[in-house]
Amino acid sequence: MGSLEDFVAFLARSVVTDPDAVEVRSWHDDEEDALVIEIHVAESDAGHVIGRSGRTAEAIRQVVKAAAARRGGRVLVDIVA
């Protein structure tokens, strides 16, 4: 099974018009005891990743949280344009 970062990158690249601009960065936040994953996209693609009323962003977060929970971890996903 691949890393959560690769999974997030795959999901983000699936919904944007400029997949080459997608960057995923991660680090562990000791205070939250969670892996923090940031999705960086082109400014013009921010709306695609966020979706109407944040539905796409929330869907990405839920799927990634489920994958992390299955591995026994906790994850936070942020979207940066």
N, CA, C and O atoms as a Maestro MAE file, in Angstrom:
{
 s_m_m2io_version
 :::
 2.0.0
}

f_m_ct {
 s_m_title
 :::
 protein
 m_atom[324] {
  # First column is atom index #
  i_m_mmod_type
  r_m_x_coord
  r_m_y_coord
  r_m_z_coord
  i_m_residue_number
  s_m_chain_name
  s_m_pdb_residue_name
  s_m_pdb_atom_name
  i_m_atomic_number
  :::
  1 25 0.845 -1.176 0.000 1 A "MET " " N  " 7
  2 3 0.000 0.000 0.000 1 A "MET " " CA " 6
  3 2 0.894 1.244 0.000 1 A "MET " " C  " 6
  4 15 1.908 1.276 0.697 1 A "MET " " O  " 8
  5 25 0.529 2.257 -0.770 2 A "GLY " " N  " 7
  6 3 1.309 3.476 -0.866 2 A "GLY " " CA " 6
  7 2 1.124 4.375 0.341 2 A "GLY " " C  " 6
  8 15 0.376 4.052 1.263 2 A "GLY " " O  " 8
  9 25 1.804 5.494 0.325 3 A "SER " " N  " 7
  10 3 1.710 6.430 1.440 3 A "SER " " CA " 6
  11 2 0.433 7.266 1.344 3 A "SER " " C  " 6
  12 15 -0.168 7.387 0.276 3 A "SER " " O  " 8
  13 25 0.041 7.828 2.456 4 A "LEU " " N  " 7
  14 3 -1.130 8.707 2.473 4 A "LEU " " CA " 6
  15 2 -0.885 9.943 1.615 4 A "LEU " " C  " 6
  16 15 -1.809 10.452 0.981 4 A "LEU " " O  " 8
  17 25 0.346 10.423 1.592 5 A "GLU " " N  " 7
  18 3 0.678 11.586 0.772 5 A "GLU " " CA " 6
  19 2 0.449 11.296 -0.710 5 A "GLU " " C  " 6
  20 15 -0.086 12.132 -1.438 5 A "GLU " " O  " 8
  21 25 0.858 10.108 -1.150 6 A "ASP " " N  " 7
  22 3 0.638 9.720 -2.547 6 A "ASP " " CA " 6
  23 2 -0.854 9.604 -2.853 6 A "ASP " " C  " 6
  24 15 -1.305 9.988 -3.932 6 A "ASP " " O  " 8
  25 25 -1.606 9.080 -1.907 7 A "PHE " " N  " 7
  26 3 -3.047 8.939 -2.070 7 A "PHE " " CA " 6
  27 2 -3.719 10.311 -2.199 7 A "PHE " " C  " 6
  28 15 -4.585 10.511 -3.051 7 A "PHE " " O  " 8
  29 25 -3.306 11.254 -1.337 8 A "VAL " " N  " 7
  30 3 -3.853 12.610 -1.383 8 A "VAL " " CA " 6
  31 2 -3.496 13.273 -2.706 8 A "VAL " " C  " 6
  32 15 -4.339 13.932 -3.315 8 A "VAL " " O  " 8
  33 25 -2.257 13.105 -3.156 9 A "ALA " " N  " 7
  34 3 -1.829 13.682 -4.433 9 A "ALA " " CA " 6
  35 2 -2.664 13.119 -5.575 9 A "ALA " " C  " 6
  36 15 -3.065 13.863 -6.469 9 A "ALA " " O  " 8
  37 25 -2.931 11.815 -5.558 10 A "PHE " " N  " 7
  38 3 -3.757 11.184 -6.588 10 A "PHE " " CA " 6
  39 2 -5.164 11.789 -6.596 10 A "PHE " " C  " 6
  40 15 -5.697 12.117 -7.656 10 A "PHE " " O  " 8
  41 25 -5.756 11.933 -5.416 11 A "LEU " " N  " 7
  42 3 -7.103 12.499 -5.324 11 A "LEU " " CA " 6
  43 2 -7.130 13.941 -5.829 11 A "LEU " " C  " 6
  44 15 -8.023 14.319 -6.588 11 A "LEU " " O  " 8
  45 25 -6.162 14.735 -5.413 12 A "ALA " " N  " 7
  46 3 -6.132 16.140 -5.815 12 A "ALA " " CA " 6
  47 2 -5.913 16.277 -7.320 12 A "ALA " " C  " 6
  48 15 -6.569 17.094 -7.967 12 A "ALA " " O  " 8
  49 25 -5.005 15.495 -7.878 13 A "ARG " " N  " 7
  50 3 -4.729 15.579 -9.316 13 A "ARG " " CA " 6
  51 2 -5.940 15.142 -10.147 13 A "ARG " " C  " 6
  52 15 -6.064 15.516 -11.313 13 A "ARG " " O  " 8
  53 25 -6.814 14.365 -9.551 14 A "SER " " N  " 7
  54 3 -8.005 13.884 -10.255 14 A "SER " " CA " 6
  55 2 -9.040 14.973 -10.492 14 A "SER " " C  " 6
  56 15 -9.859 14.860 -11.404 14 A "SER " " O  " 8
  57 25 -9.013 16.030 -9.680 15 A "VAL " " N  " 7
  58 3 -10.068 17.042 -9.769 15 A "VAL " " CA " 6
  59 2 -9.606 18.398 -10.294 15 A "VAL " " C  " 6
  60 15 -10.431 19.290 -10.489 15 A "VAL " " O  " 8
  61 25 -8.306 18.573 -10.527 16 A "VAL " " N  " 7
  62 3 -7.803 19.874 -10.981 16 A "VAL " " CA " 6
  63 2 -7.568 19.883 -12.485 16 A "VAL " " C  " 6
  64 15 -7.511 18.831 -13.122 16 A "VAL " " O  " 8
  65 25 -7.431 21.079 -13.043 17 A "THR " " N  " 7
  66 3 -7.146 21.202 -14.474 17 A "THR " " CA " 6
  67 2 -5.648 21.245 -14.750 17 A "THR " " C  " 6
  68 15 -5.223 20.998 -15.879 17 A "THR " " O  " 8
  69 25 -4.836 21.558 -13.725 18 A "ASP " " N  " 7
  70 3 -3.379 21.593 -13.862 18 A "ASP " " CA " 6
  71 2 -2.751 20.628 -12.849 18 A "ASP " " C  " 6
  72 15 -2.260 21.060 -11.806 18 A "ASP " " O  " 8
  73 25 -2.764 19.329 -13.152 19 A "PRO " " N  " 7
  74 3 -2.257 18.348 -12.191 19 A "PRO " " CA " 6
  75 2 -0.769 18.489 -11.888 19 A "PRO " " C  " 6
  76 15 -0.312 18.058 -10.829 19 A "PRO " " O  " 8
  77 25 -0.007 19.087 -12.805 20 A "ASP " " N  " 7
  78 3 1.430 19.267 -12.564 20 A "ASP " " CA " 6
  79 2 1.700 20.286 -11.460 20 A "ASP " " C  " 6
  80 15 2.783 20.282 -10.876 20 A "ASP " " O  " 8
  81 25 0.754 21.141 -11.169 21 A "ALA " " N  " 7
  82 3 0.928 22.166 -10.139 21 A "ALA " " CA " 6
  83 2 0.607 21.650 -8.736 21 A "ALA " " C  " 6
  84 15 0.837 22.356 -7.754 21 A "ALA " " O  " 8
  85 25 0.085 20.441 -8.631 22 A "VAL " " N  " 7
  86 3 -0.290 19.888 -7.323 22 A "VAL " " CA " 6
  87 2 0.973 19.464 -6.571 22 A "VAL " " C  " 6
  88 15 1.804 18.719 -7.090 22 A "VAL " " O  " 8
  89 25 1.095 19.954 -5.346 23 A "GLU " " N  " 7
  90 3 2.186 19.580 -4.457 23 A "GLU " " CA " 6
  91 2 1.585 19.153 -3.132 23 A "GLU " " C  " 6
  92 15 0.658 19.787 -2.628 23 A "GLU " " O  " 8
  93 25 2.106 18.094 -2.577 24 A "VAL " " N  " 7
  94 3 1.631 17.613 -1.286 24 A "VAL " " CA " 6
  95 2 2.802 17.629 -0.314 24 A "VAL " " C  " 6
  96 15 3.856 17.052 -0.583 24 A "VAL " " O  " 8
  97 25 2.607 18.291 0.808 25 A "ARG " " N  " 7
  98 3 3.632 18.348 1.856 25 A "ARG " " CA " 6
  99 2 3.032 17.807 3.144 25 A "ARG " " C  " 6
  100 15 1.836 17.950 3.399 25 A "ARG " " O  " 8
  101 25 3.873 17.189 3.943 26 A "SER " " N  " 7
  102 3 3.352 16.643 5.200 26 A "SER " " CA " 6
  103 2 4.392 16.751 6.312 26 A "SER " " C  " 6
  104 15 5.595 16.831 6.066 26 A "SER " " O  " 8
  105 25 3.891 16.752 7.526 27 A "TRP " " N  " 7
  106 3 4.736 16.720 8.711 27 A "TRP " " CA " 6
  107 2 3.890 16.216 9.860 27 A "TRP " " C  " 6
  108 15 2.663 16.180 9.768 27 A "TRP " " O  " 8
  109 25 4.541 15.827 10.938 28 A "HIS " " N  " 7
  110 3 3.815 15.344 12.105 28 A "HIS " " CA " 6
  111 2 3.676 16.471 13.108 28 A "HIS " " C  " 6
  112 15 4.664 17.101 13.485 28 A "HIS " " O  " 8
  113 25 2.452 16.725 13.540 29 A "ASP " " N  " 7
  114 3 2.157 17.746 14.545 29 A "ASP " " CA " 6
  115 2 2.049 17.045 15.895 29 A "ASP " " C  " 6
  116 15 1.079 16.333 16.155 29 A "ASP " " O  " 8
  117 25 3.051 17.249 16.754 30 A "ASP " " N  " 7
  118 3 3.063 16.590 18.062 30 A "ASP " " CA " 6
  119 2 1.932 17.064 18.955 30 A "ASP " " C  " 6
  120 15 1.394 16.295 19.751 30 A "ASP " " O  " 8
  121 25 1.571 18.340 18.819 31 A "GLU " " N  " 7
  122 3 0.503 18.896 19.652 31 A "GLU " " CA " 6
  123 2 -0.838 18.209 19.368 31 A "GLU " " C  " 6
  124 15 -1.596 17.905 20.289 31 A "GLU " " O  " 8
  125 25 -1.118 17.971 18.087 32 A "GLU " " N  " 7
  126 3 -2.368 17.320 17.685 32 A "GLU " " CA " 6
  127 2 -2.221 15.802 17.617 32 A "GLU " " C  " 6
  128 15 -3.209 15.082 17.473 32 A "GLU " " O  " 8
  129 25 -0.981 15.320 17.722 33 A "ASP " " N  " 7
  130 3 -0.658 13.900 17.544 33 A "ASP " " CA " 6
  131 2 -1.264 13.380 16.242 33 A "ASP " " C  " 6
  132 15 -1.964 12.367 16.217 33 A "ASP " " O  " 8
  133 25 -0.971 14.110 15.158 34 A "ALA " " N  " 7
  134 3 -1.537 13.774 13.856 34 A "ALA " " CA " 6
  135 2 -0.553 14.117 12.746 34 A "ALA " " C  " 6
  136 15 0.314 14.977 12.898 34 A "ALA " " O  " 8
  137 25 -0.710 13.431 11.649 35 A "LEU " " N  " 7
  138 3 0.016 13.763 10.434 35 A "LEU " " CA " 6
  139 2 -0.758 14.889 9.753 35 A "LEU " " C  " 6
  140 15 -1.962 14.764 9.531 35 A "LEU " " O  " 8
  141 25 -0.084 15.978 9.421 36 A "VAL " " N  " 7
  142 3 -0.716 17.095 8.728 36 A "VAL " " CA " 6
  143 2 -0.290 17.027 7.267 36 A "VAL " " C  " 6
  144 15 0.902 16.989 6.963 36 A "VAL " " O  " 8
  145 25 -1.257 17.011 6.373 37 A "ILE " " N  " 7
  146 3 -0.984 16.968 4.939 37 A "ILE " " CA " 6
  147 2 -1.557 18.227 4.314 37 A "ILE " " C  " 6
  148 15 -2.744 18.522 4.459 37 A "ILE " " O  " 8
  149 25 -0.701 18.970 3.616 38 A "GLU " " N  " 7
  150 3 -1.135 20.172 2.902 38 A "GLU " " CA " 6
  151 2 -1.161 19.880 1.414 38 A "GLU " " C  " 6
  152 15 -0.221 19.310 0.861 38 A "GLU " " O  " 8
  153 25 -2.251 20.279 0.772 39 A "ILE " " N  " 7
  154 3 -2.376 20.158 -0.673 39 A "ILE " " CA " 6
  155 2 -2.195 21.559 -1.247 39 A "ILE " " C  " 6
  156 15 -2.998 22.452 -0.976 39 A "ILE " " O  " 8
  157 25 -1.149 21.753 -2.034 40 A "HIS " " N  " 7
  158 3 -0.901 23.025 -2.701 40 A "HIS " " CA " 6
  159 2 -1.317 22.875 -4.158 40 A "HIS " " C  " 6
  160 15 -0.854 21.972 -4.854 40 A "HIS " " O  " 8
  161 25 -2.190 23.763 -4.611 41 A "VAL " " N  " 7
  162 3 -2.669 23.727 -5.993 41 A "VAL " " CA " 6
  163 2 -2.538 25.113 -6.609 41 A "VAL " " C  " 6
  164 15 -2.345 26.104 -5.905 41 A "VAL " " O  " 8
  165 25 -2.644 25.168 -7.930 42 A "ALA " " N  " 7
  166 3 -2.645 26.461 -8.617 42 A "ALA " " CA " 6
  167 2 -3.857 27.258 -8.146 42 A "ALA " " C  " 6
  168 15 -4.907 26.694 -7.840 42 A "ALA " " O  " 8
  169 25 -3.693 28.572 -8.095 43 A "GLU " " N  " 7
  170 3 -4.778 29.429 -7.621 43 A "GLU " " CA " 6
  171 2 -6.061 29.217 -8.412 43 A "GLU " " C  " 6
  172 15 -7.159 29.275 -7.857 43 A "GLU " " O  " 8
  173 25 -5.919 28.974 -9.698 44 A "SER " " N  " 7
  174 3 -7.097 28.765 -10.544 44 A "SER " " CA " 6
  175 2 -7.802 27.438 -10.261 44 A "SER " " C  " 6
  176 15 -8.954 27.258 -10.656 44 A "SER " " O  " 8
  177 25 -7.133 26.514 -9.587 45 A "ASP " " N  " 7
  178 3 -7.723 25.214 -9.278 45 A "ASP " " CA " 6
  179 2 -8.275 25.113 -7.863 45 A "ASP " " C  " 6
  180 15 -8.836 24.080 -7.497 45 A "ASP " " O  " 8
  181 25 -8.131 26.148 -7.073 46 A "ALA " " N  " 7
  182 3 -8.596 26.088 -5.681 46 A "ALA " " CA " 6
  183 2 -10.079 25.743 -5.609 46 A "ALA " " C  " 6
  184 15 -10.491 24.946 -4.766 46 A "ALA " " O  " 8
  185 25 -10.875 26.333 -6.479 47 A "GLY " " N  " 7
  186 3 -12.307 26.059 -6.492 47 A "GLY " " CA " 6
  187 2 -12.631 24.619 -6.847 47 A "GLY " " C  " 6
  188 15 -13.613 24.064 -6.353 47 A "GLY " " O  " 8
  189 25 -11.813 24.006 -7.700 48 A "HIS " " N  " 7
  190 3 -12.044 22.609 -8.069 48 A "HIS " " CA " 6
  191 2 -11.793 21.677 -6.889 48 A "HIS " " C  " 6
  192 15 -12.537 20.719 -6.677 48 A "HIS " " O  " 8
  193 25 -10.747 21.961 -6.126 49 A "VAL " " N  " 7
  194 3 -10.408 21.097 -4.992 49 A "VAL " " CA " 6
  195 2 -11.362 21.327 -3.827 49 A "VAL " " C  " 6
  196 15 -11.689 20.393 -3.095 49 A "VAL " " O  " 8
  197 25 -11.806 22.558 -3.656 50 A "ILE " " N  " 7
  198 3 -12.727 22.856 -2.557 50 A "ILE " " CA " 6
  199 2 -14.147 22.419 -2.907 50 A "ILE " " C  " 6
  200 15 -14.837 21.840 -2.068 50 A "ILE " " O  " 8
  201 25 -14.586 22.687 -4.122 51 A "GLY " " N  " 7
  202 3 -15.917 22.279 -4.552 51 A "GLY " " CA " 6
  203 2 -17.003 23.189 -4.022 51 A "GLY " " C  " 6
  204 15 -16.744 24.094 -3.229 51 A "GLY " " O  " 8
  205 25 -18.215 22.939 -4.466 52 A "ARG " " N  " 7
  206 3 -19.356 23.737 -4.008 52 A "ARG " " CA " 6
  207 2 -19.609 23.494 -2.534 52 A "ARG " " C  " 6
  208 15 -19.758 22.357 -2.085 52 A "ARG " " O  " 8
  209 25 -19.654 24.580 -1.798 53 A "SER " " N  " 7
  210 3 -19.876 24.530 -0.343 53 A "SER " " CA " 6
  211 2 -18.866 23.637 0.362 53 A "SER " " C  " 6
  212 15 -19.149 23.127 1.446 53 A "SER " " O  " 8
  213 25 -17.693 23.437 -0.232 54 A "GLY " " N  " 7
  214 3 -16.647 22.640 0.394 54 A "GLY " " CA " 6
  215 2 -16.851 21.147 0.319 54 A "GLY " " C  " 6
  216 15 -16.193 20.393 1.036 54 A "GLY " " O  " 8
  217 25 -17.754 20.709 -0.540 55 A "ARG " " N  " 7
  218 3 -18.085 19.280 -0.602 55 A "ARG " " CA " 6
  219 2 -16.920 18.413 -1.069 55 A "ARG " " C  " 6
  220 15 -16.684 17.340 -0.513 55 A "ARG " " O  " 8
  221 25 -16.199 18.868 -2.077 56 A "THR " " N  " 7
  222 3 -15.069 18.073 -2.579 56 A "THR " " CA " 6
  223 2 -13.974 17.992 -1.525 56 A "THR " " C  " 6
  224 15 -13.425 16.918 -1.282 56 A "THR " " O  " 8
  225 25 -13.655 19.118 -0.898 57 A "ALA " " N  " 7
  226 3 -12.637 19.137 0.151 57 A "ALA " " CA " 6
  227 2 -13.026 18.215 1.299 57 A "ALA " " C  " 6
  228 15 -12.191 17.475 1.820 57 A "ALA " " O  " 8
  229 25 -14.270 18.262 1.684 58 A "GLU " " N  " 7
  230 3 -14.735 17.412 2.781 58 A "GLU " " CA " 6
  231 2 -14.677 15.937 2.397 58 A "GLU " " C  " 6
  232 15 -14.341 15.094 3.229 58 A "GLU " " O  " 8
  233 25 -14.998 15.625 1.159 59 A "ALA " " N  " 7
  234 3 -14.921 14.237 0.694 59 A "ALA " " CA " 6
  235 2 -13.484 13.740 0.728 59 A "ALA " " C  " 6
  236 15 -13.219 12.621 1.167 59 A "ALA " " O  " 8
  237 25 -12.554 14.574 0.262 60 A "ILE " " N  " 7
  238 3 -11.136 14.194 0.300 60 A "ILE " " CA " 6
  239 2 -10.701 13.964 1.743 60 A "ILE " " C  " 6
  240 15 -10.036 12.972 2.042 60 A "ILE " " O  " 8
  241 25 -11.070 14.868 2.627 61 A "ARG " " N  " 7
  242 3 -10.697 14.723 4.038 61 A "ARG " " CA " 6
  243 2 -11.249 13.435 4.644 61 A "ARG " " C  " 6
  244 15 -10.538 12.733 5.363 61 A "ARG " " O  " 8
  245 25 -12.512 13.123 4.359 62 A "GLN " " N  " 7
  246 3 -13.131 11.930 4.935 62 A "GLN " " CA " 6
  247 2 -12.463 10.646 4.442 62 A "GLN " " C  " 6
  248 15 -12.225 9.727 5.225 62 A "GLN " " O  " 8
  249 25 -12.166 10.585 3.154 63 A "VAL " " N  " 7
  250 3 -11.533 9.388 2.597 63 A "VAL " " CA " 6
  251 2 -10.130 9.211 3.172 63 A "VAL " " C  " 6
  252 15 -9.731 8.097 3.512 63 A "VAL " " O  " 8
  253 25 -9.388 10.302 3.280 64 A "VAL " " N  " 7
  254 3 -8.023 10.228 3.815 64 A "VAL " " CA " 6
  255 2 -8.051 9.890 5.302 64 A "VAL " " C  " 6
  256 15 -7.218 9.113 5.769 64 A "VAL " " O  " 8
  257 25 -8.989 10.455 6.049 65 A "LYS " " N  " 7
  258 3 -9.115 10.122 7.469 65 A "LYS " " CA " 6
  259 2 -9.432 8.643 7.658 65 A "LYS " " C  " 6
  260 15 -8.905 8.001 8.567 65 A "LYS " " O  " 8
  261 25 -10.288 8.106 6.804 66 A "ALA " " N  " 7
  262 3 -10.628 6.680 6.892 66 A "ALA " " CA " 6
  263 2 -9.398 5.819 6.608 66 A "ALA " " C  " 6
  264 15 -9.168 4.819 7.287 66 A "ALA " " O  " 8
  265 25 -8.615 6.205 5.611 67 A "ALA " " N  " 7
  266 3 -7.398 5.451 5.282 67 A "ALA " " CA " 6
  267 2 -6.403 5.520 6.438 67 A "ALA " " C  " 6
  268 15 -5.760 4.522 6.761 67 A "ALA " " O  " 8
  269 25 -6.272 6.693 7.062 68 A "ALA " " N  " 7
  270 3 -5.353 6.852 8.186 68 A "ALA " " CA " 6
  271 2 -5.822 6.044 9.389 68 A "ALA " " C  " 6
  272 15 -5.014 5.413 10.070 68 A "ALA " " O  " 8
  273 25 -7.111 6.062 9.648 69 A "ALA " " N  " 7
  274 3 -7.658 5.312 10.779 69 A "ALA " " CA " 6
  275 2 -7.436 3.818 10.588 69 A "ALA " " C  " 6
  276 15 -7.180 3.090 11.547 69 A "ALA " " O  " 8
  277 25 -7.535 3.383 9.373 70 A "ARG " " N  " 7
  278 3 -7.309 1.965 9.075 70 A "ARG " " CA " 6
  279 2 -5.873 1.565 9.398 70 A "ARG " " C  " 6
  280 15 -5.599 0.415 9.740 70 A "ARG " " O  " 8
  281 25 -4.964 2.529 9.286 71 A "ARG " " N  " 7
  282 3 -3.555 2.296 9.602 71 A "ARG " " CA " 6
  283 2 -3.246 2.616 11.069 71 A "ARG " " C  " 6
  284 15 -2.107 2.476 11.513 71 A "ARG " " O  " 8
  285 25 -4.250 3.038 11.802 72 A "GLY " " N  " 7
  286 3 -4.064 3.330 13.216 72 A "GLY " " CA " 6
  287 2 -3.521 4.717 13.496 72 A "GLY " " C  " 6
  288 15 -2.933 4.948 14.552 72 A "GLY " " O  " 8
  289 25 -3.709 5.645 12.567 73 A "GLY " " N  " 7
  290 3 -3.189 6.994 12.745 73 A "GLY " " CA " 6
  291 2 -4.272 8.039 12.625 73 A "GLY " " C  " 6
  292 15 -5.445 7.734 12.412 73 A "GLY " " O  " 8
  293 25 -3.846 9.281 12.768 74 A "ARG " " N  " 7
  294 3 -4.754 10.411 12.663 74 A "ARG " " CA " 6
  295 2 -4.160 11.385 11.665 74 A "ARG " " C  " 6
  296 15 -2.946 11.584 11.642 74 A "ARG " " O  " 8
  297 25 -4.999 11.995 10.841 75 A "VAL " " N  " 7
  298 3 -4.509 12.892 9.795 75 A "VAL " " CA " 6
  299 2 -5.392 14.125 9.700 75 A "VAL " " C  " 6
  300 15 -6.603 14.060 9.908 75 A "VAL " " O  " 8
  301 25 -4.756 15.256 9.378 76 A "LEU " " N  " 7
  302 3 -5.454 16.506 9.114 76 A "LEU " " CA " 6
  303 2 -5.067 16.924 7.707 76 A "LEU " " C  " 6
  304 15 -3.888 16.885 7.356 76 A "LEU " " O  " 8
  305 25 -6.043 17.326 6.891 77 A "VAL " " N  " 7
  306 3 -5.780 17.712 5.500 77 A "VAL " " CA " 6
  307 2 -6.149 19.173 5.319 77 A "VAL " " C  " 6
  308 15 -7.275 19.583 5.604 77 A "VAL " " O  " 8
  309 25 -5.175 19.964 4.835 78 A "ASP " " N  " 7
  310 3 -5.400 21.382 4.544 78 A "ASP " " CA " 6
  311 2 -5.186 21.628 3.067 78 A "ASP " " C  " 6
  312 15 -4.345 20.986 2.437 78 A "ASP " " O  " 8
  313 25 -5.951 22.561 2.514 79 A "ILE " " N  " 7
  314 3 -5.825 22.919 1.110 79 A "ILE " " CA " 6
  315 2 -5.282 24.341 1.025 79 A "ILE " " C  " 6
  316 15 -5.837 25.264 1.622 79 A "ILE " " O  " 8
  317 25 -4.191 24.510 0.275 80 A "VAL " " N  " 7
  318 3 -3.539 25.809 0.135 80 A "VAL " " CA " 6
  319 2 -3.487 26.153 -1.328 80 A "VAL " " C  " 6
  320 15 -3.016 25.355 -2.138 80 A "VAL " " O  " 8
  321 25 -3.973 27.352 -1.690 81 A "ALA " " N  " 7
  322 3 -3.930 27.773 -3.096 81 A "ALA " " CA " 6
  323 2 -2.861 28.828 -3.277 81 A "ALA " " C  " 6
  324 15 -2.660 29.318 -4.389 81 A "ALA " " O  " 8
  :::
 }
 m_bond[323] {
  # First column is bond index #
  i_m_from
  i_m_to
  i_m_order
  :::
  1 1 2 1
  2 2 3 1
  3 3 4 2
  4 3 5 1
  5 5 6 1
  6 6 7 1
  7 7 8 2
  8 7 9 1
  9 9 10 1
  10 10 11 1
  11 11 12 2
  12 11 13 1
  13 13 14 1
  14 14 15 1
  15 15 16 2
  16 15 17 1
  17 17 18 1
  18 18 19 1
  19 19 20 2
  20 19 21 1
  21 21 22 1
  22 22 23 1
  23 23 24 2
  24 23 25 1
  25 25 26 1
  26 26 27 1
  27 27 28 2
  28 27 29 1
  29 29 30 1
  30 30 31 1
  31 31 32 2
  32 31 33 1
  33 33 34 1
  34 34 35 1
  35 35 36 2
  36 35 37 1
  37 37 38 1
  38 38 39 1
  39 39 40 2
  40 39 41 1
  41 41 42 1
  42 42 43 1
  43 43 44 2
  44 43 45 1
  45 45 46 1
  46 46 47 1
  47 47 48 2
  48 47 49 1
  49 49 50 1
  50 50 51 1
  51 51 52 2
  52 51 53 1
  53 53 54 1
  54 54 55 1
  55 55 56 2
  56 55 57 1
  57 57 58 1
  58 58 59 1
  59 59 60 2
  60 59 61 1
  61 61 62 1
  62 62 63 1
  63 63 64 2
  64 63 65 1
  65 65 66 1
  66 66 67 1
  67 67 68 2
  68 67 69 1
  69 69 70 1
  70 70 71 1
  71 71 72 2
  72 71 73 1
  73 73 74 1
  74 74 75 1
  75 75 76 2
  76 75 77 1
  77 77 78 1
  78 78 79 1
  79 79 80 2
  80 79 81 1
  81 81 82 1
  82 82 83 1
  83 83 84 2
  84 83 85 1
  85 85 86 1
  86 86 87 1
  87 87 88 2
  88 87 89 1
  89 89 90 1
  90 90 91 1
  91 91 92 2
  92 91 93 1
  93 93 94 1
  94 94 95 1
  95 95 96 2
  96 95 97 1
  97 97 98 1
  98 98 99 1
  99 99 100 2
  100 99 101 1
  101 101 102 1
  102 102 103 1
  103 103 104 2
  104 103 105 1
  105 105 106 1
  106 106 107 1
  107 107 108 2
  108 107 109 1
  109 109 110 1
  110 110 111 1
  111 111 112 2
  112 111 113 1
  113 113 114 1
  114 114 115 1
  115 115 116 2
  116 115 117 1
  117 117 118 1
  118 118 119 1
  119 119 120 2
  120 119 121 1
  121 121 122 1
  122 122 123 1
  123 123 124 2
  124 123 125 1
  125 125 126 1
  126 126 127 1
  127 127 128 2
  128 127 129 1
  129 129 130 1
  130 130 131 1
  131 131 132 2
  132 131 133 1
  133 133 134 1
  134 134 135 1
  135 135 136 2
  136 135 137 1
  137 137 138 1
  138 138 139 1
  139 139 140 2
  140 139 141 1
  141 141 142 1
  142 142 143 1
  143 143 144 2
  144 143 145 1
  145 145 146 1
  146 146 147 1
  147 147 148 2
  148 147 149 1
  149 149 150 1
  150 150 151 1
  151 151 152 2
  152 151 153 1
  153 153 154 1
  154 154 155 1
  155 155 156 2
  156 155 157 1
  157 157 158 1
  158 158 159 1
  159 159 160 2
  160 159 161 1
  161 161 162 1
  162 162 163 1
  163 163 164 2
  164 163 165 1
  165 165 166 1
  166 166 167 1
  167 167 168 2
  168 167 169 1
  169 169 170 1
  170 170 171 1
  171 171 172 2
  172 171 173 1
  173 173 174 1
  174 174 175 1
  175 175 176 2
  176 175 177 1
  177 177 178 1
  178 178 179 1
  179 179 180 2
  180 179 181 1
  181 181 182 1
  182 182 183 1
  183 183 184 2
  184 183 185 1
  185 185 186 1
  186 186 187 1
  187 187 188 2
  188 187 189 1
  189 189 190 1
  190 190 191 1
  191 191 192 2
  192 191 193 1
  193 193 194 1
  194 194 195 1
  195 195 196 2
  196 195 197 1
  197 197 198 1
  198 198 199 1
  199 199 200 2
  200 199 201 1
  201 201 202 1
  202 202 203 1
  203 203 204 2
  204 203 205 1
  205 205 206 1
  206 206 207 1
  207 207 208 2
  208 207 209 1
  209 209 210 1
  210 210 211 1
  211 211 212 2
  212 211 213 1
  213 213 214 1
  214 214 215 1
  215 215 216 2
  216 215 217 1
  217 217 218 1
  218 218 219 1
  219 219 220 2
  220 219 221 1
  221 221 222 1
  222 222 223 1
  223 223 224 2
  224 223 225 1
  225 225 226 1
  226 226 227 1
  227 227 228 2
  228 227 229 1
  229 229 230 1
  230 230 231 1
  231 231 232 2
  232 231 233 1
  233 233 234 1
  234 234 235 1
  235 235 236 2
  236 235 237 1
  237 237 238 1
  238 238 239 1
  239 239 240 2
  240 239 241 1
  241 241 242 1
  242 242 243 1
  243 243 244 2
  244 243 245 1
  245 245 246 1
  246 246 247 1
  247 247 248 2
  248 247 249 1
  249 249 250 1
  250 250 251 1
  251 251 252 2
  252 251 253 1
  253 253 254 1
  254 254 255 1
  255 255 256 2
  256 255 257 1
  257 257 258 1
  258 258 259 1
  259 259 260 2
  260 259 261 1
  261 261 262 1
  262 262 263 1
  263 263 264 2
  264 263 265 1
  265 265 266 1
  266 266 267 1
  267 267 268 2
  268 267 269 1
  269 269 270 1
  270 270 271 1
  271 271 272 2
  272 271 273 1
  273 273 274 1
  274 274 275 1
  275 275 276 2
  276 275 277 1
  277 277 278 1
  278 278 279 1
  279 279 280 2
  280 279 281 1
  281 281 282 1
  282 282 283 1
  283 283 284 2
  284 283 285 1
  285 285 286 1
  286 286 287 1
  287 287 288 2
  288 287 289 1
  289 289 290 1
  290 290 291 1
  291 291 292 2
  292 291 293 1
  293 293 294 1
  294 294 295 1
  295 295 296 2
  296 295 297 1
  297 297 298 1
  298 298 299 1
  299 299 300 2
  300 299 301 1
  301 301 302 1
  302 302 303 1
  303 303 304 2
  304 303 305 1
  305 305 306 1
  306 306 307 1
  307 307 308 2
  308 307 309 1
  309 309 310 1
  310 310 311 1
  311 311 312 2
  312 311 313 1
  313 313 314 1
  314 314 315 1
  315 315 316 2
  316 315 317 1
  317 317 318 1
  318 318 319 1
  319 319 320 2
  320 319 321 1
  321 321 322 1
  322 322 323 1
  323 323 324 2
  :::
 }
}
